[in-house]
Amino acid sequence: MRRISTIASIAVLSLSIATPLSFAGIKSGNVCKKLGITTIDGSRKYTCIKQGKKLVWDKGILVKAVPTKFPAPTPTASVTPNAAPIPGATPIPTASPTPTFTAPARPKSFGDLLENIDGISYWAWATSAEKIKNSSETSIEVEILFGPSTTKITHNTNLAVQNVSKLYSGAISPKKIVAIYYSYEDREWGQSTFEKYSLRPKGDETKNMCQTAITCWGGMAEIDYRGIGILLMSVNETTKIDKQHTSGPLQAHEFAHTFQATQFVGTTKEFNSYCCIKHYLPWWTVEGGATFAETVAINFDSFDGYKIYMSKSYNDFLFSSEGPYTKEWFEKFLQPSSPLMWGEKQYQWKIYSGGAMVEEIFVSLKGPDISMNLIRDVAIGFSWAEAFEKNFGISWSSAVPIIAEILAKKVLNN
């Protein structure tokens, strides 16, 4: 936090003094033109009075001489606290200077990440925000469907689609988005509608995400063979609706998944791309990448807002009993002995929060394009380790301990 020193200053006003007109040879009893006017002649001040039916100058009174010229006022006088006031001056409070923000140093490689750990969050946000602001409006069609008994909540789907599309502009994108909103009462409608688009529906998607009216809060995303992204979004009771569902983050998260899956379309790995890209990628990069995308897409215009939202990921570790979250813990998280471990209790929710923290590191180094570049390289035939080394110039095995140390320090410092 920077200390801002404010120097108080005052300005001396130019005093506008109206000087009465002076007429030569004014004498008591002479005729004047308007009752009450005054004038100064020499050392006496005369006033126009009514005498009988006439207006005449009175006898006048002695006054001090008034200079015909005034010294030019000092434009601005700086004073110190407790200084004697300047006679005739009216203090004018000056606005405090606008604080200037000094950006922390940006890490350039894994070699200086630890040295520039304080710049990771800022540069992840700054490079992403710049791309969202400078990218053109997208032409992705958005179709919104609500169940017949589902409350038509404010959902900000279009905002989420626009901002995430701008974040990932340049990558292969879905051609259209169909967002299906359903409530507990509309689960059957939601399932049948979803099955009109999904290539391989399981038949229980809506029931799994909406088991009771109170716990109806899940969301999921898929793509179909035509390049259409499908967002299946459950709607809780109106009194229980989480802000996540109405301000855009959940929609941005699920839409980011459609971008991830679209990178596999047309490749030899396309078969699993519609639902299951975790076959090919670390689970934390899939969910963490989408979590980072929602964070920056909704807070691209405010670093403070981004930090507050991102703190949810850090707090997931601070208030969890699964730790301690040491460097060694994060090394296992990043590279477990089996991908199935990411589905176990200690990791199943950390793939969102921990993954977002890893994504922050990646984006701070390479900008937001790195997300889809890594996924696309895996889609066209690279392994995760090969794609990583291709994009960062360091082996995955060498980077893991560095990333793990960064995450442990950031959780501890937060």
C-alpha positions in Angstrom: 0.0 0.0 0.0 1.4 3.4 -1.0 1.4 6.4 1.4 0.1 9.5 -0.3 1.3 12.8 1.0 -1.1 15.6 0.5 0.1 19.2 0.6 -2.6 21.6 1.7 -2.6 24.8 -0.2 -4.8 27.9 -0.5 -5.3 30.4 -3.2 -5.7 34.1 -2.7 -8.8 35.4 -4.4 -8.7 38.5 -6.5 -10.9 40.9 -4.6 -13.4 42.7 -6.7 -14.0 46.0 -5.0 -16.5 48.4 -6.4 -15.3 52.0 -6.1 -18.0 54.7 -6.0 -17.9 57.2 -8.8 -16.2 60.5 -7.8 -17.5 63.8 -9.1 -15.4 67.0 -9.1 -16.6 69.9 -7.0 -19.2 68.2 -4.9 -20.8 70.6 -2.4 -23.3 70.2 0.3 -26.8 71.3 -1.0 -26.0 70.7 -4.7 -28.6 68.7 -6.6 -28.0 64.9 -7.0 -29.9 62.5 -9.1 -30.8 59.4 -7.0 -31.8 59.1 -3.4 -29.2 57.1 -1.4 -26.3 57.1 -3.8 -22.9 58.0 -2.3 -19.7 59.5 -3.7 -16.4 60.5 -2.3 -14.8 63.9 -3.0 -11.5 64.5 -1.4 -11.7 63.3 2.2 -15.4 63.4 2.6 -18.1 60.9 1.6 -21.4 62.5 0.5 -24.9 60.9 0.4 -27.8 62.0 -1.8 -30.7 62.9 0.5 -34.2 64.4 0.1 -34.6 68.0 1.3 -38.1 69.2 0.8 -39.0 68.2 -2.8 -35.3 68.2 -3.9 -32.6 65.6 -4.0 -29.3 67.1 -2.7 -26.0 66.1 -1.3 -25.7 66.1 2.4 -22.8 67.7 4.4 -20.7 64.7 4.0 -18.5 62.8 6.5 -14.8 62.4 6.8 -13.3 59.2 5.4 -9.9 57.7 5.0 -8.4 58.1 1.5 -9.0 55.2 -0.8 -6.2 54.3 -3.2 -7.1 54.5 -6.8 -5.0 51.4 -7.7 -4.8 48.1 -6.0 -1.7 45.8 -5.9 -2.1 42.7 -8.1 -3.2 39.7 -6.0 -0.8 36.8 -5.5 -2.2 34.1 -7.7 -1.4 31.2 -5.3 0.2 31.3 -1.9 1.3 28.0 -0.3 1.2 28.0 3.4 2.2 25.6 6.1 -0.2 24.4 8.8 -0.5 27.0 11.6 0.7 29.8 9.3 -1.0 33.2 9.9 -3.9 33.7 7.5 -3.4 36.1 4.6 -5.5 39.2 5.2 -8.4 39.3 2.7 -7.8 35.8 1.4 -10.4 33.1 1.2 -9.0 29.6 1.6 -10.0 27.3 -1.2 -9.5 23.6 -0.5 -7.6 21.9 -3.3 -8.4 18.4 -4.5 -6.0 15.7 -3.3 -3.7 14.5 -6.1 -4.9 11.5 -8.0 -2.9 8.6 -6.7 -0.7 6.9 -9.4 -0.6 3.2 -9.5 2.7 1.5 -9.9 2.3 -1.9 -11.4 4.4 -4.7 -9.8 7.1 -6.3 -11.9 5.8 -8.8 -14.3 7.3 -12.3 -14.2 8.9 -13.2 -17.5 9.7 -16.8 -17.1 9.6 -19.6 -14.6 13.1 -18.5 -13.7 11.9 -15.3 -12.1 8.5 -16.3 -10.8 9.4 -16.5 -7.2 11.2 -13.2 -7.4 8.1 -11.5 -9.0 5.4 -13.4 -7.1 3.6 -10.2 -6.3 3.1 -9.4 -10.0 1.3 -12.7 -10.8 -2.2 -11.7 -10.0 -1.9 -8.2 -11.4 -0.5 -9.2 -14.8 -2.9 -12.1 -15.2 -5.7 -9.7 -14.8 -4.1 -6.8 -16.7 -3.3 -8.8 -19.9 -6.7 -10.4 -19.8 -8.6 -7.2 -19.2 -6.7 -5.5 -22.1 -7.7 -8.2 -24.5 -11.3 -8.1 -23.5 -11.4 -4.3 -23.9 -9.7 -4.3 -27.2 -11.3 -7.4 -28.9 -14.1 -6.9 -31.3 -17.7 -7.8 -30.5 -18.4 -11.5 -31.3 -21.1 -12.8 -33.6 -21.9 -15.9 -31.6 -25.7 -16.4 -31.6 -27.2 -17.0 -28.1 -30.5 -18.7 -27.7 -32.1 -18.7 -24.2 -34.7 -21.3 -23.2 -36.6 -21.3 -19.9 -38.8 -24.2 -18.6 -42.5 -23.5 -18.5 -42.5 -23.3 -14.7 -39.0 -21.8 -14.3 -38.6 -18.3 -13.0 -37.0 -16.1 -15.6 -34.1 -14.9 -13.6 -31.7 -12.2 -14.6 -28.8 -14.4 -15.9 -26.4 -12.2 -17.9 -25.7 -15.0 -20.4 -25.1 -12.6 -23.2 -22.6 -10.7 -21.2 -20.7 -13.8 -20.2 -20.6 -15.1 -23.8 -19.3 -11.8 -25.1 -16.6 -11.3 -22.5 -15.3 -14.9 -22.6 -15.4 -14.8 -26.4 -13.2 -11.7 -26.3 -10.9 -13.2 -23.8 -10.3 -16.2 -26.1 -10.6 -14.3 -29.4 -8.3 -15.9 -32.0 -9.1 -19.4 -30.9 -11.7 -21.7 -32.5 -15.0 -20.7 -31.1 -18.5 -22.3 -30.8 -20.8 -21.2 -33.6 -23.9 -20.8 -31.3 -24.9 -21.2 -27.7 -28.1 -22.7 -26.4 -28.6 -21.9 -22.7 -31.3 -24.2 -21.1 -32.6 -22.9 -17.7 -34.8 -25.3 -15.7 -36.1 -25.5 -12.1 -36.9 -28.5 -9.9 -40.4 -28.6 -11.3 -39.1 -28.5 -14.9 -36.4 -31.3 -14.6 -38.1 -33.5 -17.2 -38.5 -30.6 -19.6 -34.9 -29.7 -19.0 -33.7 -33.2 -19.7 -35.7 -33.7 -22.8 -34.6 -30.3 -24.1 -31.0 -31.1 -23.4 -31.3 -34.4 -25.2 -32.3 -32.6 -28.4 -28.8 -31.1 -28.6 -26.5 -33.5 -26.7 -24.7 -36.2 -28.6 -24.5 -38.7 -25.8 -26.8 -37.8 -23.0 -26.9 -40.1 -20.0 -30.5 -39.4 -19.2 -30.0 -38.1 -15.6 -28.2 -34.8 -16.0 -31.0 -32.6 -14.7 -31.8 -34.9 -11.7 -28.1 -35.0 -10.7 -27.8 -31.2 -10.7 -31.2 -30.5 -9.2 -31.9 -33.2 -6.6 -34.1 -31.0 -4.5 -35.7 -27.6 -4.9 -33.2 -26.1 -2.5 -30.1 -27.7 -3.9 -31.0 -27.0 -7.5 -27.9 -25.0 -8.4 -25.7 -27.0 -10.8 -24.5 -26.2 -14.3 -22.8 -28.1 -17.1 -21.6 -27.6 -20.7 -21.2 -29.6 -23.8 -20.8 -29.1 -27.5 -22.4 -31.0 -30.4 -21.0 -32.0 -33.7 -22.3 -28.9 -35.4 -20.2 -26.6 -33.1 -23.2 -25.6 -30.9 -22.4 -25.1 -27.3 -25.0 -26.3 -24.8 -25.3 -24.7 -21.3 -27.5 -26.7 -19.0 -28.3 -24.4 -16.0 -30.5 -25.3 -13.0 -32.4 -22.6 -11.2 -32.9 -22.6 -7.5 -35.9 -21.2 -5.6 -36.0 -17.5 -6.0 -35.3 -16.9 -2.3 -32.2 -19.1 -2.5 -30.7 -18.1 -5.8 -27.0 -17.5 -5.6 -25.6 -14.3 -7.1 -23.3 -16.6 -9.1 -26.4 -17.6 -11.2 -27.6 -14.0 -11.9 -24.5 -11.9 -12.4 -22.8 -14.0 -15.0 -19.9 -16.0 -13.4 -21.6 -19.4 -13.6 -22.6 -18.7 -17.3 -19.0 -17.6 -18.1 -17.6 -20.7 -16.4 -19.7 -23.1 -18.4 -19.3 -21.2 -21.6 -15.5 -21.3 -21.2 -15.9 -25.1 -21.2 -17.5 -25.0 -24.6 -14.4 -23.1 -25.9 -12.1 -25.7 -24.4 -14.1 -28.6 -26.0 -14.3 -26.8 -29.4 -10.5 -27.0 -29.7 -10.8 -30.7 -30.1 -13.4 -30.6 -32.9 -12.0 -32.0 -36.2 -9.0 -33.7 -34.5 -8.3 -37.4 -33.9 -9.4 -36.8 -30.3 -12.8 -35.4 -31.2 -14.7 -38.4 -30.0 -14.3 -37.4 -26.3 -14.3 -33.7 -26.9 -18.1 -33.3 -26.7 -18.2 -34.2 -23.0 -15.0 -35.5 -21.7 -11.8 -33.5 -22.4 -10.5 -34.5 -19.0 -9.4 -37.7 -20.7 -6.6 -35.6 -22.2 -5.9 -32.7 -19.9 -5.2 -32.3 -16.2 -8.5 -31.8 -14.5 -7.3 -28.7 -12.7 -6.6 -27.0 -16.1 -10.1 -27.7 -17.3 -12.0 -26.5 -14.2 -9.4 -24.0 -13.1 -9.2 -22.5 -16.5 -12.9 -22.0 -16.5 -12.8 -20.6 -13.0 -10.2 -18.0 -14.0 -12.2 -17.1 -17.1 -15.3 -16.4 -15.1 -13.3 -14.3 -12.6 -11.7 -12.1 -15.2 -14.6 -11.9 -17.6 -16.9 -10.4 -14.9 -14.2 -8.2 -13.4 -12.2 -7.1 -16.4 -12.9 -3.4 -15.6 -11.7 -3.6 -11.9 -8.5 -5.1 -10.5 -10.0 -4.7 -7.0 -13.1 -6.6 -8.0 -10.9 -9.3 -9.6 -8.8 -9.6 -6.4 -11.9 -9.9 -4.2 -13.4 -12.6 -6.5 -10.1 -14.4 -6.9 -9.7 -14.5 -3.1 -12.4 -17.2 -3.1 -9.9 -19.6 -4.6 -7.3 -18.8 -1.9 -9.9 -19.0 0.8 -10.8 -22.5 -0.3 -7.4 -23.6 1.0 -7.4 -21.4 4.1 -10.7 -22.7 5.4 -10.2 -26.3 4.4 -9.3 -29.2 6.7 -7.6 -31.2 4.0 -4.2 -29.5 4.4 -1.6 -28.6 5.4 -1.1 -27.2 1.9 2.6 -27.4 1.5 4.8 -27.4 -1.5 4.7 -31.2 -1.4 0.9 -31.3 -1.3 0.7 -29.1 -4.4 3.3 -31.2 -6.2 0.9 -34.2 -5.8 -2.0 -32.1 -6.8 -0.4 -31.0 -10.0 0.9 -34.4 -10.9 -0.8 -37.3 -9.1 0.1 -40.9 -9.7 -3.2 -41.4 -11.4 -5.7 -38.9 -12.9 -8.5 -40.6 -10.9 -7.0 -39.0 -7.8 -8.4 -35.7 -9.0 -11.8 -37.1 -8.3 -11.0 -38.0 -4.6 -12.2 -35.9 -1.7 -8.9 -34.0 -1.1 -8.8 -32.8 -4.7 -12.3 -32.8 -6.1 -13.0 -29.2 -5.3 -9.4 -28.0 -5.4 -9.3 -28.6 -9.1 -11.4 -25.4 -9.4 -9.6 -23.2 -6.9 -6.1 -24.6 -7.2 -6.5 -24.8 -10.9 -7.5 -21.1 -11.1 -4.3 -20.2 -9.2 -2.2 -22.2 -11.7 -4.0 -20.5 -14.6 -3.2 -17.2 -13.0 0.5 -18.1 -13.2 0.3 -19.2 -16.8 -1.6 -16.1 -17.9 0.7 -13.7 -16.1 3.6 -15.2 -18.1 2.1 -15.6 -21.5 -1.2 -13.7 -21.6 -4.7 -15.2 -22.0 -4.0 -16.8 -25.3 -1.9 -19.5 -23.5 -5.1 -21.2 -22.2 -6.4 -22.2 -25.6 -2.9 -22.7 -27.1 -2.2 -25.4 -24.6 -5.5 -27.1 -25.1 -5.3 -26.9 -28.9 -1.8 -28.4 -28.9 -3.0 -31.3 -26.8 -6.0 -31.7 -29.2 -3.8 -32.0 -32.3 -1.6 -34.7 -30.8 0.8 -33.4 -28.1 0.8 -34.8 -24.6 0.3 -32.3 -21.8 4.0 -32.3 -21.0 4.9 -31.8 -24.6 2.4 -29.0 -25.1 3.6 -27.3 -21.9 7.3 -27.4 -22.9 6.5 -26.1 -26.4 4.7 -23.1 -25.0 6.9 -22.3 -21.9 10.3 -23.5 -22.9 10.7 -25.5 -19.7 9.9 -29.2 -19.1 6.7 -29.9 -17.1 8.7 -31.9 -14.5 11.0 -28.9 -13.9 8.1 -26.5 -13.7 6.0 -28.5 -11.2 8.2 -27.8 -8.1 8.3 -24.1 -9.0 4.5 -23.9 -9.4 4.0 -25.9 -6.2 6.2 -23.5 -4.2 4.4 -20.5 -5.6 1.0 -21.9 -4.7 2.1 -22.8 -1.2 3.5 -19.3 -0.6 0.5 -17.5 -2.1 -1.9 -19.5 0.1 0.2 -18.9 3.2 0.6 -15.1 2.4 -3.1 -14.7 1.6 
